[in-house]
Amino acid sequence: MKKLVILGAGGHGKVVADIAVKNGYEEIVFLDDNKASCAGFSVVGKIEDAAKIKGDKFVAIGDANLRQKLMEKIKTVTLIHPRATISRRVTIGEGTVVMAGVVINSDTKIGKGCIINTSASVDHDCTLDDFVHVSVGAHLAGNVKVATRTWLGVSASVINNIAICKDCMIGAGAVVVKDINKSGTYVGVPARLLTR
C-alpha cells in the first residue's frame, strides 16, 4: 500500500493531500503539533516523529525557513498534480509540489522544496533555486532567475530576463521589471522596496 506522511496539517497540507490522492497514495496521514485531523485524514503524531513513521514524506509548510530545516532531516517525495502542464525539458527537485493548472515551459530548472501554486506559470529557461514559492496565479516570463527562499505573491508578475536575489517577498500583484539585488519586501507596479 502506497502511504504518504504529510508534515503540516494546515491549508497547504490539505491541497497536498488532494494531489497525493490523485498520485495513487492509498493511505495518507499527517504530523502536526497542534491539530487532530486535516481534510478527513488523521494526525498521527507530532512533526518531530517524522523519522519514526514509515511511508513517503512530504513537508507541507509554507514558511520556507522551516520547510528547509525539516527537509534537511528527512528524504521527501515530489508531488505533481496530473492537471499541471510541464515540458519534457524541465527538472524538478526533491520535495517540490506543482499544483493544478500550473504551466512550466521548456528548459526550466526548479529546485528542491519549492511550491509552484495553483494556476501559476513559469516560462522557458527559468531557474528557481531551493525553497522558492510561486503563489497562486503568479507569472514568470522567460529566462527569470529566482534565488533561495524568495516568495512571489498572488498574481505577481516578473518580466523576462530578470534576476531576483534570495530571501525576498514580492507582494501580491507586484510587477518586477528590473533585477532585485537586495533582500526585502517589494510591492507595487513597478515593484519597489518597501521601507519603513
SEVOLUM-89213 format. One record per residue: chain; x, y, z of N, C-alpha, C in turn. Coordinates in Angstrom, 1 decimal. Example, Ala and Ser with C-alpha at 12.3 -4.5 7.8 and 13.67 -1.06 7.14 Angstrom:
<nodes>
<node 'A',<13.2,-5.7,7.8>,<12.3,-4.5,7.8>,<13.2,-3.3,7.8>>,
<node 'A',<12.8,-2.2,7.1>,<13.7,-1.1,7.1>,<12.9,0.0,7.9>>,
</nodes>
This chain:
<nodes>
<node 'A',<0.8,-1.2,0.0>,<0.0,0.0,0.0>,<0.9,1.2,0.0>>,
<node 'A',<0.6,2.2,-0.9>,<1.3,3.4,-1.0>,<0.9,4.4,0.1>>,
<node 'A',<1.8,4.8,1.0>,<1.5,5.7,2.1>,<2.3,7.0,2.0>>,
<node 'A',<1.6,8.1,2.4>,<2.3,9.4,2.4>,<2.1,10.0,3.8>>,
<node 'A',<3.2,10.4,4.4>,<3.1,11.1,5.7>,<3.4,12.6,5.4>>,
<node 'A',<2.4,13.5,5.7>,<2.5,14.9,5.4>,<2.8,15.7,6.7>>,
<node 'A',<3.9,16.4,6.7>,<4.2,17.2,7.8>,<3.6,18.6,7.6>>,
<node 'A',<2.6,18.9,8.5>,<1.9,20.2,8.5>,<0.5,20.0,8.1>>,
<node 'A',<-0.4,20.2,9.0>,<-1.9,19.9,8.8>,<-2.7,21.2,8.6>>,
<node 'A',<-2.1,22.2,7.8>,<-2.8,23.4,7.6>,<-3.4,23.4,6.2>>,
<node 'A',<-3.7,24.6,5.6>,<-4.3,24.7,4.3>,<-3.4,24.1,3.2>>,
<node 'A',<-2.1,24.4,3.3>,<-1.2,23.8,2.3>,<-1.2,22.3,2.3>>,
<node 'A',<-1.3,21.7,3.5>,<-1.4,20.3,3.7>,<-2.6,19.7,3.0>>,
<node 'A',<-3.7,20.4,3.1>,<-5.0,19.9,2.5>,<-4.8,19.7,1.0>>,
<node 'A',<-4.2,20.8,0.4>,<-4.0,20.7,-1.1>,<-3.1,19.6,-1.4>>,
<node 'A',<-2.0,19.5,-0.7>,<-1.0,18.4,-0.9>,<-1.7,17.0,-0.8>>,
<node 'A',<-2.6,16.9,0.2>,<-3.3,15.6,0.3>,<-4.1,15.3,-0.9>>,
<node 'A',<-4.8,16.3,-1.4>,<-5.6,16.0,-2.7>,<-4.7,15.6,-3.8>>,
<node 'A',<-3.5,16.2,-4.0>,<-2.6,15.9,-5.0>,<-2.1,14.5,-4.8>>,
<node 'A',<-1.8,14.1,-3.6>,<-1.3,12.8,-3.2>,<-2.4,11.7,-3.6>>,
<node 'A',<-3.6,12.0,-3.3>,<-4.7,11.0,-3.7>,<-4.7,10.8,-5.3>>,
<node 'A',<-4.5,11.9,-6.0>,<-4.5,11.8,-7.5>,<-3.2,11.1,-8.0>>,
<node 'A',<-2.2,11.0,-7.1>,<-1.0,10.4,-7.5>,<-0.9,8.9,-7.0>>,
<node 'A',<-2.1,8.4,-6.5>,<-2.2,7.0,-6.2>,<-1.9,6.6,-4.7>>,
<node 'A',<-1.7,7.6,-3.9>,<-1.5,7.2,-2.4>,<-2.8,6.7,-1.8>>,
<node 'A',<-2.7,5.6,-1.3>,<-3.9,4.9,-0.7>,<-4.1,5.2,0.8>>,
<node 'A',<-3.0,5.5,1.5>,<-3.0,5.9,2.9>,<-2.3,7.2,3.1>>,
<node 'A',<-3.0,8.2,3.7>,<-2.4,9.5,3.9>,<-2.6,9.8,5.4>>,
<node 'A',<-1.5,10.2,6.1>,<-1.6,10.7,7.5>,<-0.8,12.0,7.6>>,
<node 'A',<-1.1,12.7,8.6>,<-0.5,14.0,8.9>,<0.3,13.9,10.2>>,
<node 'A',<1.3,14.7,10.3>,<2.0,15.0,11.5>,<1.9,16.5,11.8>>,
<node 'A',<1.5,16.9,13.0>,<1.3,18.3,13.3>,<1.3,18.5,14.8>>,
<node 'A',<1.8,19.5,15.3>,<2.0,19.7,16.7>,<0.7,20.3,17.4>>,
<node 'A',<-0.3,20.7,16.6>,<-1.4,21.4,17.2>,<-2.8,20.9,16.7>>,
<node 'A',<-2.9,20.0,15.8>,<-4.2,19.6,15.2>,<-4.4,18.1,15.3>>,
<node 'A',<-5.7,17.7,15.3>,<-6.0,16.3,15.4>,<-6.4,15.7,14.1>>,
<node 'A',<-6.8,16.5,13.1>,<-7.2,15.9,11.8>,<-7.0,17.0,10.7>>,
<node 'A',<-7.0,16.6,9.5>,<-6.9,17.5,8.4>,<-7.5,16.9,7.1>>,
<node 'A',<-8.5,17.6,6.6>,<-9.1,17.2,5.3>,<-9.6,15.7,5.3>>,
<node 'A',<-10.1,15.3,6.5>,<-10.6,14.0,6.6>,<-9.5,12.9,6.9>>,
<node 'A',<-8.3,13.3,7.1>,<-7.2,12.4,7.4>,<-6.8,12.6,8.8>>,
<node 'A',<-6.2,11.6,9.5>,<-5.8,11.6,10.9>,<-4.4,12.3,11.0>>,
<node 'A',<-4.3,13.0,12.1>,<-2.9,13.4,12.6>,<-2.5,12.4,13.5>>,
<node 'A',<-1.4,11.7,13.2>,<-0.9,10.5,14.0>,<0.3,10.8,14.9>>,
<node 'A',<0.7,12.1,14.9>,<1.8,12.4,15.8>,<2.3,13.8,15.5>>,
<node 'A',<3.4,14.2,16.2>,<4.0,15.5,16.1>,<5.0,15.5,15.0>>,
<node 'A',<5.4,16.7,14.5>,<6.3,16.8,13.4>,<7.7,16.1,13.7>>,
<node 'A',<8.1,16.2,15.0>,<9.3,15.6,15.4>,<9.3,14.0,15.2>>,
<node 'A',<8.2,13.4,15.1>,<8.0,12.0,14.9>,<8.3,11.5,13.5>>,
<node 'A',<8.6,12.4,12.6>,<8.7,12.1,11.1>,<9.6,10.9,10.8>>,
<node 'A',<10.8,10.8,11.5>,<11.7,9.8,11.1>,<11.2,8.4,11.6>>,
<node 'A',<10.3,8.4,12.6>,<9.8,7.1,13.2>,<8.7,6.5,12.4>>,
<node 'A',<8.0,7.3,11.6>,<6.8,6.8,10.9>,<7.1,6.3,9.5>>,
<node 'A',<6.7,5.1,9.1>,<7.0,4.6,7.8>,<6.1,5.2,6.7>>,
<node 'A',<6.7,5.3,5.5>,<6.0,5.9,4.4>,<6.8,7.0,3.8>>,
<node 'A',<6.3,7.4,2.5>,<6.9,8.5,1.9>,<6.6,9.8,2.7>>,
<node 'A',<7.5,10.8,2.6>,<7.3,12.0,3.4>,<7.1,13.2,2.5>>,
<node 'A',<6.4,14.2,3.0>,<6.3,15.5,2.3>,<6.1,16.6,3.3>>,
<node 'A',<6.9,17.7,3.2>,<6.8,18.8,4.1>,<5.9,19.8,3.5>>,
<node 'A',<4.7,20.0,4.1>,<3.6,20.9,3.6>,<3.5,22.1,4.5>>,
<node 'A',<4.6,22.8,4.6>,<4.7,24.0,5.5>,<5.1,25.2,4.6>>,
<node 'A',<4.3,26.3,4.6>,<4.6,27.4,3.8>,<5.8,28.2,4.1>>,
<node 'A',<6.2,28.3,5.4>,<7.4,29.0,5.8>,<8.6,28.4,5.2>>,
<node 'A',<9.3,29.1,4.4>,<10.5,28.5,3.7>,<11.6,28.1,4.6>>,
<node 'A',<11.9,28.9,5.6>,<12.9,28.6,6.6>,<12.6,27.3,7.3>>,
<node 'A',<11.4,27.1,7.8>,<11.0,25.9,8.5>,<11.0,24.7,7.5>>,
<node 'A',<10.5,24.9,6.3>,<10.5,23.8,5.3>,<11.9,23.3,5.1>>,
<node 'A',<12.8,24.3,4.9>,<14.2,23.9,4.7>,<14.8,23.1,5.8>>,
<node 'A',<14.6,23.6,7.0>,<15.1,22.9,8.2>,<14.6,21.5,8.4>>,
<node 'A',<13.3,21.3,8.1>,<12.7,19.9,8.2>,<13.2,19.0,7.1>>,
<node 'A',<13.4,19.6,5.9>,<13.8,18.8,4.7>,<15.3,18.4,4.9>>,
<node 'A',<16.1,19.1,5.7>,<17.4,18.7,5.9>,<17.5,17.4,6.8>>,
<node 'A',<16.4,17.1,7.4>,<16.4,15.9,8.3>,<15.8,14.6,7.7>>,
<node 'A',<15.0,14.8,6.7>,<14.2,13.7,6.1>,<14.3,13.7,4.6>>,
<node 'A',<14.2,12.6,3.9>,<14.0,12.5,2.5>,<12.6,12.7,2.1>>,
<node 'A',<12.3,13.5,1.1>,<10.9,13.8,0.7>,<10.6,13.5,-0.7>>,
<node 'A',<9.4,13.3,-1.0>,<9.0,13.0,-2.4>,<8.5,14.3,-3.1>>,
<node 'A',<8.5,14.3,-4.4>,<8.0,15.4,-5.2>,<6.5,15.0,-5.6>>,
<node 'A',<5.6,16.0,-5.6>,<4.2,15.8,-6.0>,<3.8,16.7,-7.1>>,
<node 'A',<3.3,16.2,-8.1>,<2.8,17.0,-9.3>,<1.4,16.6,-9.6>>,
<node 'A',<0.5,17.6,-9.6>,<-0.9,17.5,-9.9>,<-1.0,17.0,-11.4>>,
<node 'A',<-1.8,16.0,-11.7>,<-2.0,15.5,-13.0>,<-2.5,16.5,-14.0>>,
<node 'A',<-3.0,17.6,-13.5>,<-3.5,18.7,-14.5>,<-2.5,19.8,-14.6>>,
<node 'A',<-1.3,19.6,-14.2>,<-0.2,20.6,-14.5>,<0.3,20.3,-15.8>>,
<node 'A',<0.8,21.3,-16.5>,<1.4,21.1,-17.9>,<2.9,21.4,-17.8>>,
<node 'A',<3.7,20.4,-17.9>,<5.1,20.6,-17.7>,<5.9,20.0,-18.9>>,
<node 'A',<6.8,20.9,-19.5>,<7.6,20.5,-20.6>,<8.4,19.3,-20.3>>,
<node 'A',<8.7,18.5,-21.3>,<9.6,17.3,-21.1>,<11.0,17.7,-20.8>>,
<node 'A',<11.4,19.0,-20.9>,<12.7,19.5,-20.6>,<12.8,20.4,-19.4>>,
<node 'A',<12.1,19.9,-18.4>,<12.1,20.6,-17.1>,<12.6,19.7,-16.0>>,
<node 'A',<13.4,20.2,-15.1>,<13.9,19.4,-14.0>,<13.2,20.0,-12.7>>,
<node 'A',<12.8,19.1,-11.8>,<12.1,19.5,-10.6>,<12.7,18.8,-9.4>>,
<node 'A',<13.1,19.5,-8.4>,<13.8,19.0,-7.3>,<13.0,18.2,-6.3>>,
<node 'A',<13.6,17.5,-5.4>,<13.0,16.7,-4.3>,<12.1,17.6,-3.4>>,
<node 'A',<11.0,17.1,-3.0>,<10.1,17.8,-2.1>,<9.4,19.0,-2.6>>,
<node 'A',<9.4,19.2,-3.9>,<8.6,20.3,-4.6>,<7.2,19.8,-4.9>>,
<node 'A',<6.3,20.7,-4.8>,<4.9,20.5,-5.2>,<4.5,21.4,-6.3>>,
<node 'A',<3.9,20.8,-7.4>,<3.4,21.5,-8.5>,<1.9,21.3,-8.5>>,
<node 'A',<1.1,22.4,-8.4>,<-0.4,22.2,-8.2>,<-1.1,22.3,-9.5>>,
<node 'A',<-2.4,22.2,-9.4>,<-3.3,22.2,-10.6>,<-3.2,23.4,-11.4>>,
<node 'A',<-3.3,23.3,-12.7>,<-3.3,24.4,-13.6>,<-2.0,25.1,-13.8>>,
<node 'A',<-0.9,24.6,-13.2>,<0.4,25.2,-13.4>,<0.9,24.9,-14.9>>,
<node 'A',<1.6,25.8,-15.4>,<2.3,25.6,-16.7>,<3.8,25.9,-16.5>>,
<node 'A',<4.7,24.9,-16.8>,<6.1,25.1,-16.7>,<6.7,24.8,-18.1>>,
<node 'A',<7.4,25.8,-18.7>,<7.8,25.6,-20.1>,<9.3,25.1,-20.1>>,
<node 'A',<9.7,24.9,-21.4>,<11.0,24.2,-21.7>,<12.2,24.8,-21.0>>,
<node 'A',<13.1,23.9,-20.6>,<14.5,24.2,-20.1>,<14.5,25.0,-18.8>>,
<node 'A',<13.5,24.7,-18.0>,<13.4,25.4,-16.7>,<13.9,24.4,-15.6>>,
<node 'A',<14.5,25.0,-14.6>,<15.0,24.2,-13.5>,<14.4,24.7,-12.2>>,
<node 'A',<13.7,23.8,-11.5>,<13.0,24.1,-10.3>,<13.8,23.3,-9.2>>,
<node 'A',<14.2,24.0,-8.1>,<14.9,23.5,-7.0>,<14.1,22.6,-6.1>>,
<node 'A',<14.7,22.2,-5.0>,<14.0,21.3,-4.0>,<13.2,22.2,-3.1>>,
<node 'A',<12.1,21.6,-2.6>,<11.3,22.2,-1.6>,<10.5,23.4,-2.1>>,
<node 'A',<10.3,23.5,-3.4>,<9.6,24.7,-3.9>,<8.1,24.4,-3.9>>,
<node 'A',<7.3,25.5,-4.0>,<5.9,25.4,-4.1>,<5.5,26.2,-5.4>>,
<node 'A',<5.0,25.5,-6.4>,<4.5,26.2,-7.6>,<3.0,26.0,-7.5>>,
<node 'A',<2.4,27.1,-7.1>,<1.0,27.1,-6.6>,<0.0,27.1,-7.8>>,
<node 'A',<-1.3,27.0,-7.5>,<-2.4,26.8,-8.4>,<-2.4,27.9,-9.5>>,
<node 'A',<-2.4,27.4,-10.7>,<-2.5,28.3,-11.9>,<-1.4,29.3,-12.1>>,
<node 'A',<-0.2,29.0,-11.5>,<1.0,29.8,-11.8>,<1.6,29.4,-13.1>>,
<node 'A',<2.5,30.3,-13.6>,<3.2,29.9,-14.8>,<4.7,30.3,-14.7>>,
<node 'A',<5.5,29.4,-15.2>,<7.0,29.6,-15.2>,<7.4,29.3,-16.6>>,
<node 'A',<7.8,30.3,-17.4>,<8.1,30.2,-18.8>,<9.5,29.6,-19.0>>,
<node 'A',<9.9,29.5,-20.3>,<11.1,28.9,-20.7>,<12.4,29.4,-20.0>>,
<node 'A',<13.4,28.5,-19.8>,<14.7,28.9,-19.4>,<14.8,29.6,-18.0>>,
<node 'A',<13.8,29.4,-17.2>,<13.8,29.9,-15.8>,<14.6,29.0,-14.9>>,
<node 'A',<15.2,29.6,-13.8>,<15.8,28.9,-12.8>,<15.3,29.3,-11.4>>,
<node 'A',<14.6,28.4,-10.7>,<14.1,28.7,-9.4>,<15.0,27.9,-8.4>>,
<node 'A',<15.7,28.6,-7.5>,<16.5,27.9,-6.5>,<15.6,27.2,-5.5>>,
<node 'A',<16.3,26.6,-4.5>,<15.5,25.8,-3.5>,<14.6,26.7,-2.7>>,
<node 'A',<13.5,26.1,-2.3>,<12.5,26.7,-1.3>,<11.9,28.0,-1.8>>,
<node 'A',<11.8,28.2,-3.1>,<11.0,29.3,-3.7>,<9.6,29.0,-3.7>>,
<node 'A',<8.7,30.0,-3.5>,<7.3,29.8,-3.6>,<6.7,30.8,-4.6>>,
<node 'A',<6.1,30.2,-5.6>,<5.4,31.0,-6.7>,<3.9,30.8,-6.4>>,
<node 'A',<3.3,31.9,-5.9>,<1.9,31.8,-5.4>,<0.9,31.7,-6.5>>,
<node 'A',<-0.3,31.5,-6.0>,<-1.5,31.3,-6.9>,<-1.5,32.4,-8.0>>,
<node 'A',<-1.6,32.0,-9.2>,<-1.7,33.0,-10.3>,<-0.5,33.9,-10.6>>,
<node 'A',<0.6,33.6,-10.0>,<1.8,34.4,-10.3>,<2.4,33.9,-11.7>>,
<node 'A',<3.1,34.8,-12.4>,<3.6,34.5,-13.7>,<5.1,35.0,-13.8>>,
<node 'A',<5.9,34.1,-14.3>,<7.3,34.4,-14.6>,<7.5,34.3,-16.1>>,
<node 'A',<8.0,35.3,-16.7>,<8.3,35.3,-18.2>,<9.6,34.5,-18.3>>,
<node 'A',<10.1,34.4,-19.6>,<11.3,33.6,-19.9>,<12.5,34.1,-19.3>>,
<node 'A',<13.4,33.2,-19.0>,<14.8,33.5,-18.5>,<14.8,34.3,-17.2>>,
<node 'A',<14.0,33.9,-16.3>,<13.9,34.6,-15.0>,<14.7,33.7,-14.0>>,
<node 'A',<15.5,34.3,-13.1>,<16.2,33.6,-12.1>,<15.7,34.1,-10.7>>,
<node 'A',<15.3,33.1,-9.9>,<14.8,33.4,-8.6>,<15.6,32.7,-7.5>>,
<node 'A',<16.2,33.4,-6.6>,<17.1,32.8,-5.6>,<16.4,32.2,-4.4>>,
<node 'A',<17.1,31.5,-3.6>,<16.6,30.7,-2.5>,<15.6,31.5,-1.6>>,
<node 'A',<14.6,30.8,-1.2>,<13.6,31.2,-0.2>,<12.8,32.5,-0.6>>,
<node 'A',<12.8,32.8,-1.9>,<12.0,34.0,-2.3>,<10.6,33.6,-2.5>>,
<node 'A',<9.7,34.4,-2.2>,<8.2,34.2,-2.3>,<7.6,35.2,-3.2>>,
<node 'A',<7.0,34.7,-4.3>,<6.3,35.6,-5.2>,<4.8,35.6,-4.9>>,
<node 'A',<4.2,36.7,-4.5>,<2.9,36.7,-4.0>,<1.8,36.5,-5.1>>,
<node 'A',<0.6,36.4,-4.7>,<-0.5,36.1,-5.5>,<-0.6,37.1,-6.7>>,
<node 'A',<-0.6,36.6,-7.9>,<-0.8,37.4,-9.1>,<0.4,38.3,-9.4>>,
<node 'A',<1.6,38.1,-8.7>,<2.8,38.8,-9.0>,<3.2,38.4,-10.4>>,
<node 'A',<3.9,39.3,-11.1>,<4.4,39.1,-12.5>,<5.9,39.5,-12.5>>,
<node 'A',<6.7,38.8,-13.3>,<8.1,39.1,-13.5>,<8.3,39.1,-15.0>>,
<node 'A',<8.8,40.2,-15.5>,<9.1,40.2,-17.0>,<10.4,39.4,-17.3>>,
<node 'A',<10.6,39.1,-18.5>,<11.7,38.3,-18.9>,<13.1,38.8,-18.6>>,
<node 'A',<14.1,37.9,-18.5>,<15.5,38.3,-18.2>,<15.7,39.0,-16.9>>,
<node 'A',<15.0,38.7,-15.9>,<15.2,39.3,-14.6>,<15.8,38.3,-13.6>>,
<node 'A',<16.6,38.8,-12.7>,<17.1,38.0,-11.6>,<16.7,38.6,-10.2>>,
<node 'A',<16.2,37.8,-9.3>,<15.7,38.2,-8.0>,<16.6,37.4,-7.0>>,
<node 'A',<17.2,38.2,-6.1>,<18.1,37.6,-5.1>,<17.3,36.8,-4.0>>,
<node 'A',<18.0,36.2,-3.1>,<17.4,35.3,-2.1>,<16.7,36.1,-1.1>>,
<node 'A',<15.8,35.4,-0.4>,<15.1,35.9,0.8>,<14.3,37.2,0.5>>,
<node 'A',<13.6,37.2,-0.6>,<12.7,38.4,-1.0>,<11.3,37.9,-0.9>>,
<node 'A',<10.4,38.9,-0.6>,<9.0,38.8,-0.7>,<8.5,39.7,-1.7>>,
<node 'A',<7.9,39.2,-2.8>,<7.3,40.0,-3.8>,<5.8,40.1,-3.6>>,
<node 'A',<5.3,41.2,-3.3>,<3.9,41.4,-2.9>,<2.9,41.0,-3.9>>,
<node 'A',<1.7,40.8,-3.5>,<0.5,40.4,-4.3>,<0.4,41.5,-5.4>>,
<node 'A',<0.3,41.0,-6.7>,<0.0,41.9,-7.8>,<1.2,42.8,-8.2>>,
<node 'A',<2.3,42.6,-7.6>,<3.5,43.4,-7.9>,<4.0,43.0,-9.3>>,
<node 'A',<4.7,43.9,-10.0>,<5.3,43.6,-11.3>,<6.7,44.0,-11.2>>,
<node 'A',<7.6,43.0,-11.4>,<9.0,43.1,-11.3>,<9.6,43.4,-12.7>>,
<node 'A',<10.2,44.6,-12.9>,<10.6,45.0,-14.2>,<12.1,45.2,-14.3>>,
<node 'A',<12.8,45.1,-13.1>,<14.3,45.2,-13.1>,<14.8,44.2,-12.0>>,
<node 'A',<16.1,43.9,-12.2>,<16.7,43.0,-11.2>,<16.6,43.4,-9.8>>,
<node 'A',<16.4,42.5,-8.9>,<16.3,42.8,-7.5>,<17.6,42.2,-6.8>>,
<node 'A',<18.5,43.0,-6.3>,<19.7,42.6,-5.7>,<19.8,42.7,-4.2>>,
<node 'A',<18.8,43.2,-3.6>,<18.8,43.4,-2.1>,<17.6,42.7,-1.5>>,
<node 'A',<17.8,41.8,-0.6>,<16.7,41.1,0.1>,<15.8,42.0,0.8>>,
<node 'A',<14.5,41.7,0.7>,<13.5,42.6,1.3>,<12.1,42.3,0.8>>,
<node 'A',<11.2,43.2,1.1>,<9.8,43.1,0.6>,<9.6,44.1,-0.5>>,
<node 'A',<9.1,43.7,-1.6>,<8.9,44.6,-2.8>,<7.4,44.6,-3.2>>,
<node 'A',<6.8,45.8,-3.4>,<5.4,45.9,-3.7>,<5.2,46.9,-4.8>>,
<node 'A',<4.1,46.8,-5.4>,<3.7,47.9,-6.4>,<4.0,47.5,-7.8>>,
<node 'A',<3.6,48.5,-8.7>,<3.8,48.4,-10.1>,<4.4,49.7,-10.6>>,
<node 'A',<5.7,49.7,-10.9>,<6.6,48.5,-10.9>,<7.0,48.3,-9.4>>,
<node 'A',<7.5,47.1,-9.2>,<7.8,46.7,-7.8>,<9.0,47.5,-7.3>>,
<node 'A',<8.8,47.9,-6.0>,<9.9,48.7,-5.3>,<10.0,48.2,-3.9>>,
<node 'A',<11.2,48.5,-3.3>,<11.5,48.0,-2.0>,<10.6,48.8,-1.0>>,
<node 'A',<10.0,48.0,-0.1>,<9.1,48.6,0.9>,<10.0,49.0,2.1>>,
<node 'A',<10.0,50.3,2.4>,<10.8,50.8,3.5>,<9.9,51.3,4.6>>,
<node 'A',<10.4,51.2,5.8>,<9.6,51.6,7.0>,<10.1,52.8,7.7>>,
</nodes>
